[in-house]
Amino acid sequence: MVTQMLAVGEETGSMDQMLHKLADFYDDEIAAKLKAITSIIEPLMMIMVGVIVGVVVVSMYLPMFKIFELVQ
């Protein structure tokens, strides 16, 4: 597609307009793919944070329960 658009721009003498159209097209395409990737990564990061918080909570409370068992 790029080579065809550049050929058309070269034939018509409007190479700068074709390059701007190509840049706009690829900017939109990259924005759409980046949005899709972030929508996939966001839930995975939330799960990771939840697991980390769960590990910290369990590591804090487990020794406390063992101490309470020894006291009684």
Jmol script that loads the backbone (N, CA, C; Angstrom):
load data "model"
ATOM      1  N   MET A   1       0.823  -1.188   0.000  1.00  0.00           N
ATOM      2  CA  MET A   1       0.000   0.000   0.000  1.00  0.00           C
ATOM      3  C   MET A   1       0.867   1.251   0.000  1.00  0.00           C
ATOM      4  N   VAL A   2       1.934   1.216   0.760  1.00  0.00           N
ATOM      5  CA  VAL A   2       2.809   2.386   0.847  1.00  0.00           C
ATOM      6  C   VAL A   2       3.422   2.688  -0.511  1.00  0.00           C
ATOM      7  N   THR A   3       3.908   1.656  -1.156  1.00  0.00           N
ATOM      8  CA  THR A   3       4.555   1.882  -2.453  1.00  0.00           C
ATOM      9  C   THR A   3       3.544   2.368  -3.484  1.00  0.00           C
ATOM     10  N   GLN A   4       2.327   1.861  -3.444  1.00  0.00           N
ATOM     11  CA  GLN A   4       1.307   2.305  -4.383  1.00  0.00           C
ATOM     12  C   GLN A   4       0.940   3.766  -4.144  1.00  0.00           C
ATOM     13  N   MET A   5       0.774   4.135  -2.878  1.00  0.00           N
ATOM     14  CA  MET A   5       0.428   5.526  -2.574  1.00  0.00           C
ATOM     15  C   MET A   5       1.573   6.464  -2.937  1.00  0.00           C
ATOM     16  N   LEU A   6       2.801   6.031  -2.713  1.00  0.00           N
ATOM     17  CA  LEU A   6       3.936   6.866  -3.093  1.00  0.00           C
ATOM     18  C   LEU A   6       4.025   7.005  -4.607  1.00  0.00           C
ATOM     19  N   ALA A   7       3.712   5.926  -5.327  1.00  0.00           N
ATOM     20  CA  ALA A   7       3.723   6.001  -6.793  1.00  0.00           C
ATOM     21  C   ALA A   7       2.658   6.962  -7.294  1.00  0.00           C
ATOM     22  N   VAL A   8       1.472   6.913  -6.704  1.00  0.00           N
ATOM     23  CA  VAL A   8       0.400   7.835  -7.094  1.00  0.00           C
ATOM     24  C   VAL A   8       0.792   9.269  -6.760  1.00  0.00           C
ATOM     25  N   GLY A   9       1.365   9.473  -5.607  1.00  0.00           N
ATOM     26  CA  GLY A   9       1.802  10.811  -5.217  1.00  0.00           C
ATOM     27  C   GLY A   9       2.885  11.342  -6.135  1.00  0.00           C
ATOM     28  N   GLU A  10       3.752  10.470  -6.578  1.00  0.00           N
ATOM     29  CA  GLU A  10       4.820  10.867  -7.488  1.00  0.00           C
ATOM     30  C   GLU A  10       4.252  11.230  -8.859  1.00  0.00           C
ATOM     31  N   GLU A  11       3.274  10.449  -9.310  1.00  0.00           N
ATOM     32  CA  GLU A  11       2.672  10.720 -10.619  1.00  0.00           C
ATOM     33  C   GLU A  11       1.879  12.016 -10.616  1.00  0.00           C
ATOM     34  N   THR A  12       1.156  12.264  -9.543  1.00  0.00           N
ATOM     35  CA  THR A  12       0.308  13.465  -9.488  1.00  0.00           C
ATOM     36  C   THR A  12       1.075  14.689  -9.016  1.00  0.00           C
ATOM     37  N   GLY A  13       2.255  14.506  -8.483  1.00  0.00           N
ATOM     38  CA  GLY A  13       3.046  15.648  -8.017  1.00  0.00           C
ATOM     39  C   GLY A  13       2.652  16.114  -6.624  1.00  0.00           C
ATOM     40  N   SER A  14       1.918  15.309  -5.919  1.00  0.00           N
ATOM     41  CA  SER A  14       1.508  15.681  -4.558  1.00  0.00           C
ATOM     42  C   SER A  14       2.064  14.666  -3.560  1.00  0.00           C
ATOM     43  N   MET A  15       3.366  14.520  -3.588  1.00  0.00           N
ATOM     44  CA  MET A  15       4.031  13.548  -2.709  1.00  0.00           C
ATOM     45  C   MET A  15       3.838  13.902  -1.239  1.00  0.00           C
ATOM     46  N   ASP A  16       3.890  15.198  -0.903  1.00  0.00           N
ATOM     47  CA  ASP A  16       3.750  15.595   0.500  1.00  0.00           C
ATOM     48  C   ASP A  16       2.372  15.253   1.055  1.00  0.00           C
ATOM     49  N   GLN A  17       1.323  15.412   0.244  1.00  0.00           N
ATOM     50  CA  GLN A  17      -0.017  15.061   0.699  1.00  0.00           C
ATOM     51  C   GLN A  17      -0.153  13.558   0.921  1.00  0.00           C
ATOM     52  N   MET A  18       0.428  12.779   0.040  1.00  0.00           N
ATOM     53  CA  MET A  18       0.370  11.320   0.196  1.00  0.00           C
ATOM     54  C   MET A  18       1.125  10.873   1.443  1.00  0.00           C
ATOM     55  N   LEU A  19       2.271  11.493   1.697  1.00  0.00           N
ATOM     56  CA  LEU A  19       3.023  11.143   2.901  1.00  0.00           C
ATOM     57  C   LEU A  19       2.256  11.522   4.159  1.00  0.00           C
ATOM     58  N   HIS A  20       1.549  12.643   4.130  1.00  0.00           N
ATOM     59  CA  HIS A  20       0.716  13.028   5.280  1.00  0.00           C
ATOM     60  C   HIS A  20      -0.430  12.039   5.474  1.00  0.00           C
ATOM     61  N   LYS A  21      -1.041  11.595   4.366  1.00  0.00           N
ATOM     62  CA  LYS A  21      -2.126  10.618   4.469  1.00  0.00           C
ATOM     63  C   LYS A  21      -1.598   9.294   5.036  1.00  0.00           C
ATOM     64  N   LEU A  22      -0.419   8.878   4.580  1.00  0.00           N
ATOM     65  CA  LEU A  22       0.176   7.650   5.115  1.00  0.00           C
ATOM     66  C   LEU A  22       0.481   7.782   6.604  1.00  0.00           C
ATOM     67  N   ALA A  23       1.031   8.933   6.988  1.00  0.00           N
ATOM     68  CA  ALA A  23       1.355   9.149   8.402  1.00  0.00           C
ATOM     69  C   ALA A  23       0.090   9.130   9.250  1.00  0.00           C
ATOM     70  N   ASP A  24      -0.968   9.765   8.786  1.00  0.00           N
ATOM     71  CA  ASP A  24      -2.229   9.761   9.526  1.00  0.00           C
ATOM     72  C   ASP A  24      -2.804   8.349   9.643  1.00  0.00           C
ATOM     73  N   PHE A  25      -2.725   7.596   8.553  1.00  0.00           N
ATOM     74  CA  PHE A  25      -3.240   6.224   8.564  1.00  0.00           C
ATOM     75  C   PHE A  25      -2.492   5.375   9.578  1.00  0.00           C
ATOM     76  N   TYR A  26      -1.172   5.457   9.561  1.00  0.00           N
ATOM     77  CA  TYR A  26      -0.395   4.631  10.482  1.00  0.00           C
ATOM     78  C   TYR A  26      -0.501   5.130  11.922  1.00  0.00           C
ATOM     79  N   ASP A  27      -0.694   6.429  12.126  1.00  0.00           N
ATOM     80  CA  ASP A  27      -0.945   6.932  13.482  1.00  0.00           C
ATOM     81  C   ASP A  27      -2.237   6.346  14.045  1.00  0.00           C
ATOM     82  N   ASP A  28      -3.287   6.342  13.224  1.00  0.00           N
ATOM     83  CA  ASP A  28      -4.564   5.772  13.676  1.00  0.00           C
ATOM     84  C   ASP A  28      -4.452   4.276  13.932  1.00  0.00           C
ATOM     85  N   GLU A  29      -3.716   3.585  13.061  1.00  0.00           N
ATOM     86  CA  GLU A  29      -3.557   2.141  13.228  1.00  0.00           C
ATOM     87  C   GLU A  29      -2.788   1.804  14.499  1.00  0.00           C
ATOM     88  N   ILE A  30      -1.742   2.557  14.776  1.00  0.00           N
ATOM     89  CA  ILE A  30      -0.954   2.325  15.995  1.00  0.00           C
ATOM     90  C   ILE A  30      -1.772   2.639  17.233  1.00  0.00           C
ATOM     91  N   ALA A  31      -2.559   3.719  17.170  1.00  0.00           N
ATOM     92  CA  ALA A  31      -3.403   4.077  18.319  1.00  0.00           C
ATOM     93  C   ALA A  31      -4.421   2.979  18.615  1.00  0.00           C
ATOM     94  N   ALA A  32      -5.001   2.401  17.573  1.00  0.00           N
ATOM     95  CA  ALA A  32      -5.989   1.334  17.773  1.00  0.00           C
ATOM     96  C   ALA A  32      -5.333   0.089  18.360  1.00  0.00           C
ATOM     97  N   LYS A  33      -4.158  -0.275  17.858  1.00  0.00           N
ATOM     98  CA  LYS A  33      -3.479  -1.460  18.388  1.00  0.00           C
ATOM     99  C   LYS A  33      -3.016  -1.231  19.818  1.00  0.00           C
ATOM    100  N   LEU A  34      -2.553  -0.032  20.134  1.00  0.00           N
ATOM    101  CA  LEU A  34      -2.121   0.276  21.497  1.00  0.00           C
ATOM    102  C   LEU A  34      -3.299   0.227  22.463  1.00  0.00           C
ATOM    103  N   LYS A  35      -4.451   0.699  22.014  1.00  0.00           N
ATOM    104  CA  LYS A  35      -5.646   0.643  22.860  1.00  0.00           C
ATOM    105  C   LYS A  35      -6.051  -0.803  23.130  1.00  0.00           C
ATOM    106  N   ALA A  36      -5.936  -1.656  22.113  1.00  0.00           N
ATOM    107  CA  ALA A  36      -6.272  -3.069  22.293  1.00  0.00           C
ATOM    108  C   ALA A  36      -5.304  -3.745  23.251  1.00  0.00           C
ATOM    109  N   ILE A  37      -4.030  -3.430  23.131  1.00  0.00           N
ATOM    110  CA  ILE A  37      -3.025  -4.041  24.014  1.00  0.00           C
ATOM    111  C   ILE A  37      -3.235  -3.601  25.456  1.00  0.00           C
ATOM    112  N   THR A  38      -3.514  -2.311  25.659  1.00  0.00           N
ATOM    113  CA  THR A  38      -3.730  -1.856  27.034  1.00  0.00           C
ATOM    114  C   THR A  38      -5.003  -2.434  27.629  1.00  0.00           C
ATOM    115  N   SER A  39      -6.015  -2.651  26.815  1.00  0.00           N
ATOM    116  CA  SER A  39      -7.236  -3.249  27.363  1.00  0.00           C
ATOM    117  C   SER A  39      -7.002  -4.705  27.755  1.00  0.00           C
ATOM    118  N   ILE A  40      -6.014  -5.356  27.162  1.00  0.00           N
ATOM    119  CA  ILE A  40      -5.677  -6.732  27.543  1.00  0.00           C
ATOM    120  C   ILE A  40      -4.767  -6.743  28.766  1.00  0.00           C
ATOM    121  N   ILE A  41      -3.816  -5.837  28.813  1.00  0.00           N
ATOM    122  CA  ILE A  41      -2.819  -5.835  29.890  1.00  0.00           C
ATOM    123  C   ILE A  41      -3.410  -5.343  31.214  1.00  0.00           C
ATOM    124  N   GLU A  42      -4.365  -4.424  31.144  1.00  0.00           N
ATOM    125  CA  GLU A  42      -4.912  -3.840  32.375  1.00  0.00           C
ATOM    126  C   GLU A  42      -5.502  -4.867  33.335  1.00  0.00           C
ATOM    127  N   PRO A  43      -6.354  -5.797  32.905  1.00  0.00           N
ATOM    128  CA  PRO A  43      -6.862  -6.805  33.855  1.00  0.00           C
ATOM    129  C   PRO A  43      -5.764  -7.716  34.394  1.00  0.00           C
ATOM    130  N   LEU A  44      -4.787  -8.036  33.560  1.00  0.00           N
ATOM    131  CA  LEU A  44      -3.687  -8.877  34.032  1.00  0.00           C
ATOM    132  C   LEU A  44      -2.894  -8.178  35.139  1.00  0.00           C
ATOM    133  N   MET A  45      -2.691  -6.888  34.995  1.00  0.00           N
ATOM    134  CA  MET A  45      -1.968  -6.145  36.036  1.00  0.00           C
ATOM    135  C   MET A  45      -2.786  -6.082  37.324  1.00  0.00           C
ATOM    136  N   MET A  46      -4.107  -5.945  37.208  1.00  0.00           N
ATOM    137  CA  MET A  46      -4.951  -5.921  38.400  1.00  0.00           C
ATOM    138  C   MET A  46      -4.880  -7.264  39.134  1.00  0.00           C
ATOM    139  N   ILE A  47      -4.873  -8.350  38.394  1.00  0.00           N
ATOM    140  CA  ILE A  47      -4.760  -9.679  39.009  1.00  0.00           C
ATOM    141  C   ILE A  47      -3.415  -9.818  39.703  1.00  0.00           C
ATOM    142  N   MET A  48      -2.352  -9.330  39.044  1.00  0.00           N
ATOM    143  CA  MET A  48      -1.022  -9.400  39.654  1.00  0.00           C
ATOM    144  C   MET A  48      -0.959  -8.614  40.963  1.00  0.00           C
ATOM    145  N   VAL A  49      -1.540  -7.419  40.962  1.00  0.00           N
ATOM    146  CA  VAL A  49      -1.537  -6.606  42.181  1.00  0.00           C
ATOM    147  C   VAL A  49      -2.337  -7.307  43.276  1.00  0.00           C
ATOM    148  N   GLY A  50      -3.459  -7.916  42.911  1.00  0.00           N
ATOM    149  CA  GLY A  50      -4.259  -8.654  43.889  1.00  0.00           C
ATOM    150  C   GLY A  50      -3.501  -9.820  44.492  1.00  0.00           C
ATOM    151  N   VAL A  51      -2.760 -10.535  43.667  1.00  0.00           N
ATOM    152  CA  VAL A  51      -1.964 -11.659  44.172  1.00  0.00           C
ATOM    153  C   VAL A  51      -0.869 -11.162  45.113  1.00  0.00           C
ATOM    154  N   ILE A  52      -0.216 -10.082  44.747  1.00  0.00           N
ATOM    155  CA  ILE A  52       0.855  -9.530  45.598  1.00  0.00           C
ATOM    156  C   ILE A  52       0.291  -9.076  46.938  1.00  0.00           C
ATOM    157  N   VAL A  53      -0.846  -8.389  46.912  1.00  0.00           N
ATOM    158  CA  VAL A  53      -1.465  -7.943  48.168  1.00  0.00           C
ATOM    159  C   VAL A  53      -1.888  -9.151  49.001  1.00  0.00           C
ATOM    160  N   GLY A  54      -2.431 -10.181  48.357  1.00  0.00           N
ATOM    161  CA  GLY A  54      -2.824 -11.389  49.081  1.00  0.00           C
ATOM    162  C   GLY A  54      -1.638 -12.071  49.746  1.00  0.00           C
ATOM    163  N   VAL A  55      -0.520 -12.145  49.051  1.00  0.00           N
ATOM    164  CA  VAL A  55       0.677 -12.758  49.631  1.00  0.00           C
ATOM    165  C   VAL A  55       1.169 -11.949  50.820  1.00  0.00           C
ATOM    166  N   VAL A  56       1.146 -10.636  50.708  1.00  0.00           N
ATOM    167  CA  VAL A  56       1.597  -9.793  51.826  1.00  0.00           C
ATOM    168  C   VAL A  56       0.677  -9.973  53.033  1.00  0.00           C
ATOM    169  N   VAL A  57      -0.629 -10.002  52.806  1.00  0.00           N
ATOM    170  CA  VAL A  57      -1.579 -10.163  53.919  1.00  0.00           C
ATOM    171  C   VAL A  57      -1.396 -11.522  54.592  1.00  0.00           C
ATOM    172  N   VAL A  58      -1.262 -12.582  53.808  1.00  0.00           N
ATOM    173  CA  VAL A  58      -1.079 -13.912  54.386  1.00  0.00           C
ATOM    174  C   VAL A  58       0.237 -13.981  55.137  1.00  0.00           C
ATOM    175  N   SER A  59       1.293 -13.378  54.590  1.00  0.00           N
ATOM    176  CA  SER A  59       2.587 -13.425  55.272  1.00  0.00           C
ATOM    177  C   SER A  59       2.578 -12.614  56.565  1.00  0.00           C
ATOM    178  N   MET A  60       1.686 -11.632  56.678  1.00  0.00           N
ATOM    179  CA  MET A  60       1.593 -10.874  57.927  1.00  0.00           C
ATOM    180  C   MET A  60       0.761 -11.624  58.965  1.00  0.00           C
ATOM    181  N   TYR A  61      -0.355 -12.229  58.559  1.00  0.00           N
ATOM    182  CA  TYR A  61      -1.266 -12.838  59.514  1.00  0.00           C
ATOM    183  C   TYR A  61      -0.857 -14.241  59.942  1.00  0.00           C
ATOM    184  N   LEU A  62      -0.145 -14.967  59.135  1.00  0.00           N
ATOM    185  CA  LEU A  62       0.239 -16.328  59.494  1.00  0.00           C
ATOM    186  C   LEU A  62       1.096 -16.377  60.758  1.00  0.00           C
ATOM    187  N   PRO A  63       2.131 -15.550  60.902  1.00  0.00           N
ATOM    188  CA  PRO A  63       2.886 -15.579  62.162  1.00  0.00           C
ATOM    189  C   PRO A  63       2.049 -15.158  63.376  1.00  0.00           C
ATOM    190  N   MET A  64       1.092 -14.232  63.162  1.00  0.00           N
ATOM    191  CA  MET A  64       0.249 -13.804  64.283  1.00  0.00           C
ATOM    192  C   MET A  64      -0.611 -14.968  64.771  1.00  0.00           C
ATOM    193  N   PHE A  65      -1.145 -15.756  63.881  1.00  0.00           N
ATOM    194  CA  PHE A  65      -1.965 -16.903  64.277  1.00  0.00           C
ATOM    195  C   PHE A  65      -1.121 -17.936  65.012  1.00  0.00           C
ATOM    196  N   LYS A  66       0.114 -18.129  64.580  1.00  0.00           N
ATOM    197  CA  LYS A  66       0.990 -19.100  65.268  1.00  0.00           C
ATOM    198  C   LYS A  66       1.311 -18.610  66.671  1.00  0.00           C
ATOM    199  N   ILE A  67       1.510 -17.295  66.855  1.00  0.00           N
ATOM    200  CA  ILE A  67       1.778 -16.745  68.179  1.00  0.00           C
ATOM    201  C   ILE A  67       0.575 -16.922  69.080  1.00  0.00           C
ATOM    202  N   PHE A  68      -0.640 -16.685  68.551  1.00  0.00           N
ATOM    203  CA  PHE A  68      -1.853 -16.850  69.338  1.00  0.00           C
ATOM    204  C   PHE A  68      -2.036 -18.304  69.771  1.00  0.00           C
ATOM    205  N   GLU A  69      -1.660 -19.240  68.924  1.00  0.00           N
ATOM    206  CA  GLU A  69      -1.752 -20.667  69.279  1.00  0.00           C
ATOM    207  C   GLU A  69      -0.775 -20.998  70.406  1.00  0.00           C
ATOM    208  N   LEU A  70       0.417 -20.399  70.379  1.00  0.00           N
ATOM    209  CA  LEU A  70       1.415 -20.684  71.426  1.00  0.00           C
ATOM    210  C   LEU A  70       0.997 -20.058  72.757  1.00  0.00           C
ATOM    211  N   VAL A  71       0.329 -18.910  72.712  1.00  0.00           N
ATOM    212  CA  VAL A  71      -0.088 -18.246  73.943  1.00  0.00           C
ATOM    213  C   VAL A  71      -1.186 -19.056  74.629  1.00  0.00           C
ATOM    214  N   GLN A  72      -2.077 -19.618  73.916  1.00  0.00           N
ATOM    215  CA  GLN A  72      -3.173 -20.375  74.519  1.00  0.00           C
ATOM    216  C   GLN A  72      -2.700 -21.739  74.808  1.00  0.00           C
TER     217      GLN A  72
END
end "model"
wireframe off; spacefill off
backbone 0.3
color backbone group
